[in-house]
């Protein structure tokens, strides 16, 4: 098997409240609901997948009574979106109105973007950089 740079990526996380997460990621950030599922058997989870339909990645949030591990975010659990330009103040305001909390993230990320904690406490960084110039 060889690595495929075109492979799709799914980031999966536990979530306390899928409705709150949907308000933040869909209503606030502007992602789309790609799939939604309800647990209908033992060991299954409620599920919300969000992303942009044309993107090669998406965020999977799982919740419900069968959730084995509750959300336990740290300050280093970052989802970084490289915007390649200024962060729109209206976007930050929408994320805050949708349950996000703007937080400091340290000198590097505070210089290159805005960090907002989602309703579960996971951090979303809106970076002003592009991926090609982010390594330094």
C-alpha positions, 0 to 999 in steps of 0.5 A, spaced: 500 500 500 502 507 498 500 513 501 495 517 497 495 525 498 488 525 495 485 520 500 479 523 504 480 525 511 475 524 517 476 527 524 472 524 529 470 527 536 465 525 542 460 531 543 455 533 549 450 536 544 449 535 537 444 541 536 449 546 539 455 543 535 451 544 529 449 551 531 456 552 531 459 549 525 453 550 521 450 556 523 456 559 525 462 557 521 458 555 515 459 548 514 454 543 511 450 537 514 453 532 510 450 526 514 446 525 520 444 519 524 441 516 530 443 511 534 438 505 533 441 499 537 446 497 542 453 500 542 451 505 536 451 513 537 448 519 534 452 522 529 453 528 525 458 529 520 459 536 517 464 539 512 463 542 505 461 538 500 467 539 495 472 538 501 476 532 502 475 532 509 469 532 514 468 533 522 464 527 525 461 528 531 458 522 536 454 523 542 448 519 545 447 515 551 452 510 548 458 515 548 464 511 551 468 517 552 466 524 554 469 530 550 476 532 553 479 537 549 486 540 551 489 547 549 493 543 544 487 540 540 486 544 534 482 544 528 486 549 524 482 552 517 487 556 513 483 562 510 489 565 506 487 572 508 484 576 514 479 573 519 472 576 518 469 580 524 462 578 522 464 570 522 467 571 529 461 574 531 457 569 528 461 563 531 460 567 538 453 568 537 453 560 536 456 558 542 463 559 541 468 563 546 474 566 543 480 564 547 488 566 547 492 560 543 499 563 545 504 567 541 504 564 534 496 562 533 494 569 536 499 572 531 496 568 525 489 568 527 483 567 531 482 561 536 474 560 538 472 554 543 466 550 540 461 548 545 465 542 547 471 546 548 475 544 542 479 549 539 478 552 532 483 556 529 481 561 523 488 562 520 490 568 516 495 564 513 495 559 507 497 552 508 503 553 503 506 559 508 504 556 515 510 552 516 514 557 519 
